């Protein structure tokens, strides 16, 4: 094992040499959407500065689908040749730099890693991943999975993720990209650990990620600053919003209602309306990890830090920022059942269902997987009934 090279100040990192293809692999919930949105909007300006951000979309969903990555529900089926088109865009000779960003790459199998690097890496591939503390990532990931159809409660989902096996999709979805030592091993076998950069994320510093991309790609300072038009379109849900959504989806699954209608009403209506609305400031965020989960995460974070120190990669920032400290004696218990939601959330939920009822798929989505329905797991109902009763008493 080789000691990793630590760059204490991420903003002091040296630019990658000209001719390098930077493969940004996320993973999910580490700020990928924001940086992708800005680079997508400024693709022309980037090209003028010698950086190719292959298009035409924020991330290569269609191309990725051709090598086995899923397309989100409701997106058009991948057109044939999307991967070849992407390869052609990044394979032009010259001294320019190339950046390909797709957080799904963080879940790549060894065979997919071989394909990505072999086709997109060029002669000088370099891999970038962003690291997030486990105790902030897991609550965020649970609510994100509820948006996608997860019906298990917060505590039940954590039991699978922290105590389950590789056979469960929820476990694989978390740890394929976020077991960072294993992630480095998979990609390092193909590109060499010396060609991997890990950035220790800082949730309090919103400009860190664009600043690091600017440095790596030799771009002018602040050229990737500014809000993406999509930055406000995928906010995290509050805990009551998440439980309202989960209960509604569970009821839909229990009643065996049509999956096409579930997609239209729930995903294009309810979910879309909530995430595009301002955060309900009076509602609780996703609770901290319960005590039993916190203890397990302490162990996992300690092993992660120790493994990365000897991984032979370049690390930007302080690995100690990833350490989860042992819990206090009064650590959080499993969160209780949500009894109410705010009036504004109830109003938005109704408005969202109405919008969903009026939504019509675009012609381009005729080949989408919009008919896919959420997997029914541990249905729980009753929240909507309680909300309706409480509203009626106002």
Number of C-alpha atoms within 10 A of each C-alpha: 8 12 13 18 16 18 16 13 11 21 18 13 16 13 14 16 14 16 18 20 27 27 22 23 21 24 25 24 17 20 19 20 21 23 20 25 20 21 27 19 15 15 19 13 13 20 15 9 15 18 22 22 25 23 15 10 14 22 22 19 21 22 21 21 17 18 14 11 16 15 19 13 17 20 18 19 20 18 12 12 12 17 21 12 13 20 19 13 14 21 15 10 8 9 12 18 24 26 21 22 22 20 22 20 21 24 22 22 15 14 10 16 20 18 14 20 20 15 16 24 24 20 12 17 20 22 25 21 26 24 24 22 21 20 19 15 16 22 19 17 16 23 24 19 17 22 23 17 22 23 27 21 22 23 17 12 19 21 14 16 22 17 11 14 12 13 8 11 11 18 19 17 17 19 17 18 24 24 17 22 18 17 19 25 14 21 21 19 12 17 20 17 21 16 18 22 23 21 21 23 24 18 14 7 8 13 14 18 24 23 21 22 21 19 18 20 26 18 18 11 12 11 16 24 18 13 12 19 11 15 17 15 15 16 15 20 24 23 20 22 29 25 26 24 27 26 22 22 27 25 20 21 23 15 9 11 12 13 16 14 17 24 23 22 21 25 23 23 24 26 25 20 21 25 18 14 14 11 17 18 8 10 16 13 18 22 16 17 24 17 18 16 20 21 16 13 22 18 14 16 20 15 14 19 18 12 18 21 19 14 23 22 22 22 27 22 18 16 21 12 14 19 20 19 14 14 15 8 7 7 15 16 14 16 15 8 10 14 14 20 24 15 14 10 20 18 10 19 22 14 16 22 21 14 19 23 17 12 13 10 13 10 8 10 13 13 13 17 18 21 15 14 21 19 13 17 14 14 17 18 17 13 22 19 10 15 17 12 11 14 14 8 6 6
